[in-house]
Amino acid sequence: MRAMAAEDRLDLPMVGERQSLREQVAHALRAALITGEMRPGVVYSAPVLAAQFGVSATPVREAMLDLAKEGLVEAVRNKGFRVTELSDRDLDELTEIRQLIEVPTVTRLADASRAAEFESLRPLAEKIVSAAERGDLLAYVDADLRFHVELLKLSGNAHLVEVVRDLRNRARLYGLQQLFERGRLPDSGREHLALLSALAAGDSAAAESIMSAHIQHVRGIWADRPE
């Protein structure tokens, strides 16, 4: 275990007042966790993070406690919070659960009569591609989560949506930066557009194939093995 050094300073945004400070800080920290900017083994101090945000330490501590309830960080007595580490087995199990839940759920949605519903998600899918092309990893992760949540909402099963949201929040995409540097992140982003086209065409076989492959690609990204 090591304390946060100067080189570990995070590129965090200043927060405003449209949402509660606690919510804004939690969102920013969750994004940093998901992309791997906040790394396992580093203890993050609430006062130090608060100074970067330009707020008091209280909303940062509250946000960190929210993340601890989600299993993303763990409290380190009198020091701060440490990012929870995920083993290869953890990642394999998360991937298996997502395959079991998301693939059949999305496959069943394929229906040409619902094309308008799928097309309404196209702007969000295009945001994913746009963020990928410019290397905005936080925007990519945010748009990606919103896309999958909104798509799953079409199943009408709110509990399923929350389960998947929790699964996705627990896994950090450590390999996103490497995927962008290799010029392959936009390809991953375009899988969302291909999925919408298959669903709108009522092609359940294509939707199943794309969704399954997409989750496997994400597993590779988690392990920093995007190939």
C-alpha beads as a LAMMPS data file, in Angstrom:
LAMMPS data file: protein, C-alpha beads

227 atoms
226 bonds

1 atom types
1 bond types

-500.0 500.0 xlo xhi
-500.0 500.0 ylo yhi
-500.0 500.0 zlo zhi

Masses

1 110.0

Atoms # bond

1 1 1 0.000 0.000 0.000
2 1 1 1.341 3.462 -0.791
3 1 1 0.140 7.005 -0.253
4 1 1 -0.845 9.167 -3.218
5 1 1 2.200 10.886 -4.708
6 1 1 2.341 14.001 -6.875
7 1 1 2.329 11.934 -10.055
8 1 1 -0.938 10.353 -8.915
9 1 1 -2.764 13.685 -9.067
10 1 1 -6.015 13.139 -10.946
11 1 1 -7.377 15.251 -13.772
12 1 1 -10.637 16.014 -11.972
13 1 1 -13.183 18.649 -12.997
14 1 1 -14.315 21.522 -10.822
15 1 1 -17.877 20.977 -9.656
16 1 1 -20.812 23.363 -9.635
17 1 1 -24.209 23.502 -7.983
18 1 1 -26.750 22.047 -10.433
19 1 1 -26.582 18.700 -8.641
20 1 1 -25.614 18.173 -5.024
21 1 1 -21.858 18.276 -4.536
22 1 1 -22.002 14.728 -3.243
23 1 1 -23.628 13.510 -6.475
24 1 1 -21.254 15.414 -8.716
25 1 1 -18.177 14.240 -6.859
26 1 1 -19.430 10.638 -6.847
27 1 1 -20.041 10.818 -10.602
28 1 1 -16.569 12.205 -11.304
29 1 1 -14.850 9.685 -9.044
30 1 1 -16.892 6.804 -10.465
31 1 1 -15.792 7.812 -13.956
32 1 1 -12.161 7.959 -12.832
33 1 1 -12.543 4.502 -11.299
34 1 1 -14.165 3.007 -14.383
35 1 1 -11.441 4.248 -16.709
36 1 1 -8.709 3.139 -14.329
37 1 1 -7.397 6.642 -13.671
38 1 1 -7.789 5.869 -9.976
39 1 1 -5.666 2.780 -9.468
40 1 1 -5.699 -0.153 -7.046
41 1 1 -3.026 0.050 -4.352
42 1 1 -3.210 3.834 -4.038
43 1 1 -4.821 5.389 -0.968
44 1 1 -6.788 8.507 -1.902
45 1 1 -7.241 11.152 0.772
46 1 1 -10.585 12.947 0.901
47 1 1 -8.995 16.340 1.744
48 1 1 -6.505 16.041 -1.126
49 1 1 -9.258 15.137 -3.598
50 1 1 -11.440 17.917 -2.197
51 1 1 -8.700 20.452 -2.925
52 1 1 -8.604 19.267 -6.549
53 1 1 -12.374 19.576 -6.841
54 1 1 -12.402 22.960 -5.129
55 1 1 -14.880 21.836 -2.456
56 1 1 -14.776 20.895 1.221
57 1 1 -13.791 17.388 2.278
58 1 1 -17.298 16.505 3.484
59 1 1 -18.996 15.844 0.100
60 1 1 -15.914 13.928 -1.022
61 1 1 -16.057 11.657 2.024
62 1 1 -19.800 11.177 1.498
63 1 1 -19.244 10.330 -2.184
64 1 1 -16.481 7.887 -1.295
65 1 1 -18.796 6.174 1.202
66 1 1 -21.365 5.814 -1.577
67 1 1 -18.707 4.184 -3.774
68 1 1 -17.714 1.917 -0.886
69 1 1 -21.311 0.664 -0.688
70 1 1 -21.035 -0.222 -4.392
71 1 1 -17.856 -2.187 -3.722
72 1 1 -15.686 0.174 -5.772
73 1 1 -13.466 1.382 -2.923
74 1 1 -12.728 0.391 0.643
75 1 1 -12.052 2.625 3.631
76 1 1 -8.528 2.649 5.061
77 1 1 -8.662 3.725 8.691
78 1 1 -7.289 7.252 9.286
79 1 1 -5.897 7.457 5.748
80 1 1 -8.615 7.560 3.110
81 1 1 -10.012 5.173 0.527
82 1 1 -8.362 2.503 -1.596
83 1 1 -9.662 1.275 -4.947
84 1 1 -10.903 -2.303 -4.743
85 1 1 -8.778 -4.653 -6.813
86 1 1 -10.349 -7.051 -9.305
87 1 1 -8.690 -10.364 -10.112
88 1 1 -8.908 -12.130 -13.456
89 1 1 -11.402 -14.494 -11.844
90 1 1 -13.539 -11.520 -10.759
91 1 1 -13.520 -10.167 -14.299
92 1 1 -14.349 -13.569 -15.782
93 1 1 -17.290 -13.940 -13.402
94 1 1 -18.594 -10.444 -14.169
95 1 1 -18.343 -11.201 -17.886
96 1 1 -20.178 -14.507 -17.470
97 1 1 -23.023 -12.828 -15.595
98 1 1 -23.309 -10.092 -18.222
99 1 1 -23.390 -12.714 -20.979
100 1 1 -26.131 -14.630 -19.178
101 1 1 -28.263 -11.528 -18.580
102 1 1 -27.626 -9.055 -21.375
103 1 1 -27.248 -11.262 -24.438
104 1 1 -30.641 -13.039 -24.238
105 1 1 -32.382 -9.880 -23.028
106 1 1 -31.106 -7.759 -25.915
107 1 1 -31.658 -10.582 -28.424
108 1 1 -35.343 -10.780 -27.480
109 1 1 -35.724 -7.067 -28.217
110 1 1 -35.038 -7.520 -31.937
111 1 1 -38.251 -6.460 -33.654
112 1 1 -38.642 -4.372 -36.792
113 1 1 -41.884 -2.935 -35.432
114 1 1 -39.842 -1.285 -32.655
115 1 1 -37.365 0.300 -35.043
116 1 1 -38.262 3.822 -33.909
117 1 1 -37.332 2.948 -30.309
118 1 1 -33.940 1.664 -31.368
119 1 1 -33.322 4.618 -33.634
120 1 1 -33.989 6.966 -30.728
121 1 1 -30.816 5.549 -29.180
122 1 1 -28.687 6.210 -32.267
123 1 1 -27.613 9.738 -31.177
124 1 1 -26.318 8.239 -27.944
125 1 1 -24.466 5.509 -29.852
126 1 1 -22.953 8.206 -32.067
127 1 1 -21.781 10.055 -28.948
128 1 1 -19.898 6.900 -27.963
129 1 1 -18.143 6.827 -31.338
130 1 1 -17.410 10.552 -31.226
131 1 1 -15.907 10.290 -27.746
132 1 1 -13.836 7.310 -28.890
133 1 1 -12.503 9.183 -31.896
134 1 1 -11.317 12.146 -29.827
135 1 1 -10.064 10.012 -26.955
136 1 1 -12.414 11.438 -24.336
137 1 1 -12.482 8.358 -22.140
138 1 1 -14.743 9.733 -19.430
139 1 1 -17.332 10.805 -22.017
140 1 1 -16.994 7.393 -23.678
141 1 1 -17.664 5.503 -20.452
142 1 1 -20.565 7.781 -19.517
143 1 1 -22.256 7.486 -22.933
144 1 1 -21.585 3.739 -23.049
145 1 1 -23.252 3.167 -19.680
146 1 1 -26.224 5.333 -20.622
147 1 1 -26.631 3.491 -23.935
148 1 1 -26.699 0.028 -22.385
149 1 1 -28.991 1.120 -19.569
150 1 1 -31.463 2.769 -21.947
151 1 1 -31.390 -0.240 -24.267
152 1 1 -32.057 -2.660 -21.423
153 1 1 -34.893 -0.456 -20.176
154 1 1 -36.760 -1.435 -23.355
155 1 1 -37.095 -4.918 -21.825
156 1 1 -39.411 -3.449 -19.195
157 1 1 -37.489 -5.116 -16.359
158 1 1 -36.282 -2.386 -13.995
159 1 1 -34.611 -4.839 -11.618
160 1 1 -32.559 -6.329 -14.442
161 1 1 -31.418 -2.842 -15.436
162 1 1 -30.182 -2.096 -11.911
163 1 1 -28.348 -5.413 -11.696
164 1 1 -26.499 -4.714 -14.942
165 1 1 -25.765 -1.125 -13.925
166 1 1 -24.188 -2.423 -10.720
167 1 1 -22.137 -5.028 -12.600
168 1 1 -20.822 -2.416 -15.009
169 1 1 -19.991 0.023 -12.218
170 1 1 -17.943 -2.615 -10.425
171 1 1 -15.614 -3.202 -13.375
172 1 1 -13.044 -0.628 -14.466
173 1 1 -12.006 -0.416 -18.124
174 1 1 -8.273 -0.264 -17.508
175 1 1 -7.372 -0.787 -21.177
176 1 1 -9.334 2.084 -22.736
177 1 1 -6.317 4.372 -23.097
178 1 1 -4.307 1.630 -24.775
179 1 1 -7.191 0.809 -27.090
180 1 1 -7.430 4.478 -28.106
181 1 1 -3.681 4.699 -28.695
182 1 1 -3.900 1.666 -30.991
183 1 1 -6.696 3.332 -32.949
184 1 1 -9.215 0.633 -32.070
185 1 1 -11.511 2.379 -29.614
186 1 1 -13.753 3.815 -32.381
187 1 1 -14.251 0.261 -33.709
188 1 1 -15.478 -0.821 -30.293
189 1 1 -17.773 2.206 -30.232
190 1 1 -19.249 1.391 -33.647
191 1 1 -20.436 -1.979 -32.350
192 1 1 -23.263 -0.049 -30.676
193 1 1 -24.425 1.312 -34.027
194 1 1 -24.273 -2.156 -35.598
195 1 1 -26.311 -3.546 -32.715
196 1 1 -29.039 -0.940 -33.201
197 1 1 -29.219 -1.692 -36.915
198 1 1 -29.623 -5.416 -36.240
199 1 1 -32.326 -4.808 -33.634
200 1 1 -34.225 -2.381 -35.880
201 1 1 -34.108 -4.922 -38.699
202 1 1 -35.524 -7.607 -36.423
203 1 1 -32.387 -9.705 -36.946
204 1 1 -32.142 -11.503 -33.607
205 1 1 -29.258 -13.757 -34.729
206 1 1 -27.114 -10.767 -35.683
207 1 1 -28.057 -8.915 -32.492
208 1 1 -27.080 -11.933 -30.398
209 1 1 -23.729 -12.267 -32.178
210 1 1 -22.882 -8.571 -31.892
211 1 1 -23.881 -8.323 -28.236
212 1 1 -21.947 -11.432 -27.240
213 1 1 -18.833 -10.307 -29.111
214 1 1 -19.101 -6.826 -27.618
215 1 1 -19.113 -8.144 -24.057
216 1 1 -16.124 -10.363 -24.815
217 1 1 -14.278 -7.375 -26.278
218 1 1 -14.994 -5.447 -23.099
219 1 1 -13.548 -8.335 -21.054
220 1 1 -10.354 -7.955 -23.056
221 1 1 -10.318 -4.228 -22.363
222 1 1 -10.729 -4.864 -18.631
223 1 1 -7.637 -7.029 -18.680
224 1 1 -5.754 -4.570 -20.914
225 1 1 -5.805 -7.250 -23.605
226 1 1 -8.170 -5.657 -26.155
227 1 1 -7.104 -8.007 -28.909

Bonds

1 1 1 2
2 1 2 3
3 1 3 4
4 1 4 5
5 1 5 6
6 1 6 7
7 1 7 8
8 1 8 9
9 1 9 10
10 1 10 11
11 1 11 12
12 1 12 13
13 1 13 14
14 1 14 15
15 1 15 16
16 1 16 17
17 1 17 18
18 1 18 19
19 1 19 20
20 1 20 21
21 1 21 22
22 1 22 23
23 1 23 24
24 1 24 25
25 1 25 26
26 1 26 27
27 1 27 28
28 1 28 29
29 1 29 30
30 1 30 31
31 1 31 32
32 1 32 33
33 1 33 34
34 1 34 35
35 1 35 36
36 1 36 37
37 1 37 38
38 1 38 39
39 1 39 40
40 1 40 41
41 1 41 42
42 1 42 43
43 1 43 44
44 1 44 45
45 1 45 46
46 1 46 47
47 1 47 48
48 1 48 49
49 1 49 50
50 1 50 51
51 1 51 52
52 1 52 53
53 1 53 54
54 1 54 55
55 1 55 56
56 1 56 57
57 1 57 58
58 1 58 59
59 1 59 60
60 1 60 61
61 1 61 62
62 1 62 63
63 1 63 64
64 1 64 65
65 1 65 66
66 1 66 67
67 1 67 68
68 1 68 69
69 1 69 70
70 1 70 71
71 1 71 72
72 1 72 73
73 1 73 74
74 1 74 75
75 1 75 76
76 1 76 77
77 1 77 78
78 1 78 79
79 1 79 80
80 1 80 81
81 1 81 82
82 1 82 83
83 1 83 84
84 1 84 85
85 1 85 86
86 1 86 87
87 1 87 88
88 1 88 89
89 1 89 90
90 1 90 91
91 1 91 92
92 1 92 93
93 1 93 94
94 1 94 95
95 1 95 96
96 1 96 97
97 1 97 98
98 1 98 99
99 1 99 100
100 1 100 101
101 1 101 102
102 1 102 103
103 1 103 104
104 1 104 105
105 1 105 106
106 1 106 107
107 1 107 108
108 1 108 109
109 1 109 110
110 1 110 111
111 1 111 112
112 1 112 113
113 1 113 114
114 1 114 115
115 1 115 116
116 1 116 117
117 1 117 118
118 1 118 119
119 1 119 120
120 1 120 121
121 1 121 122
122 1 122 123
123 1 123 124
124 1 124 125
125 1 125 126
126 1 126 127
127 1 127 128
128 1 128 129
129 1 129 130
130 1 130 131
131 1 131 132
132 1 132 133
133 1 133 134
134 1 134 135
135 1 135 136
136 1 136 137
137 1 137 138
138 1 138 139
139 1 139 140
140 1 140 141
141 1 141 142
142 1 142 143
143 1 143 144
144 1 144 145
145 1 145 146
146 1 146 147
147 1 147 148
148 1 148 149
149 1 149 150
150 1 150 151
151 1 151 152
152 1 152 153
153 1 153 154
154 1 154 155
155 1 155 156
156 1 156 157
157 1 157 158
158 1 158 159
159 1 159 160
160 1 160 161
161 1 161 162
162 1 162 163
163 1 163 164
164 1 164 165
165 1 165 166
166 1 166 167
167 1 167 168
168 1 168 169
169 1 169 170
170 1 170 171
171 1 171 172
172 1 172 173
173 1 173 174
174 1 174 175
175 1 175 176
176 1 176 177
177 1 177 178
178 1 178 179
179 1 179 180
180 1 180 181
181 1 181 182
182 1 182 183
183 1 183 184
184 1 184 185
185 1 185 186
186 1 186 187
187 1 187 188
188 1 188 189
189 1 189 190
190 1 190 191
191 1 191 192
192 1 192 193
193 1 193 194
194 1 194 195
195 1 195 196
196 1 196 197
197 1 197 198
198 1 198 199
199 1 199 200
200 1 200 201
201 1 201 202
202 1 202 203
203 1 203 204
204 1 204 205
205 1 205 206
206 1 206 207
207 1 207 208
208 1 208 209
209 1 209 210
210 1 210 211
211 1 211 212
212 1 212 213
213 1 213 214
214 1 214 215
215 1 215 216
216 1 216 217
217 1 217 218
218 1 218 219
219 1 219 220
220 1 220 221
221 1 221 222
222 1 222 223
223 1 223 224
224 1 224 225
225 1 225 226
226 1 226 227
